């Protein structure tokens, strides 16, 4: 029998699904991040289930010496120290399959909204303005869409783009990433030479911090539309603002920001945010790309399936 501590609010399907595979869950979403170490130390849990409330660090893992797994209910694992997990012999499980379709649909919606000025036009009509020519837009058909990163999210977006009659190119630094029928895998230089749109689908890590920066954008051969549904920190927002101001970027749609805690923005971050929210060729949404009623439950289904397989392979019971 496995016992796990659940510290974030989850879809109510999680607890019966865990019980169905023989896992007893202590559901304590009321815990603050500061209270989680004490809760781990107070009881010998062999599992921890998290979303984004806290960082899983070596110090936290030390409070749960019996831990065998950390299950992240979502795709990104940038709040988890994977090196510390490996050193402690704790397995990381996550569920990118659970919200990839939501992200693929959302990225498609952002691109359509950006190309067709949907948000701006809606506001104008609500104000009694009827400006057809000023809102003449672009079509996806005939464009070349460049995807930076071709994992679960990039592939989900590529599948949906197939209906629009566009060319989809993808670049991934991982040489083991397999091609498929939805995008051509190309070297980065080729993507930069051909893309009309750049959509970011890479995870955040120290190596990817500001991966898309001034120099990176300068290597594109034509002005771009830019989408980011990945993590805000992979994009240098100073380069983003400069690109929008000098015309190297036609527009941007951002579901993530460099600092999503808007009350804590530094001076430079606040100045960039003020520019972005006032620009009518920029769309901003609050990190909701993977946030649907369906993905909320599907993430549980994927995570519990992976946990069941892990427990079966590991022999079930708590770690000695």
Secondary structure by P-SEA (a helix, b strand, c coil): cbbbbbccccccaaaaaaaaabbbbbccccccccaaaaaaaacccccccccccccccaaaaaacccccbbbbccccccccaaaaaaaacbbbbbbccccaaaaaaaaaaaaaaaaaaaaaaaaaaaacccccccccccccccbbbbbccccaaaaaaaaaaccccbbbbbbbccccccccccbbbbcaaaaaacccbbbbbccccccccccccaaaaaaccbbbbbbbcccccccaaaaaaaaaaaccccccccccccccccccccaaaaaaaaaaaaccccccccccccccaaaaaaaaaaaaaaaaaaaaaacccccc
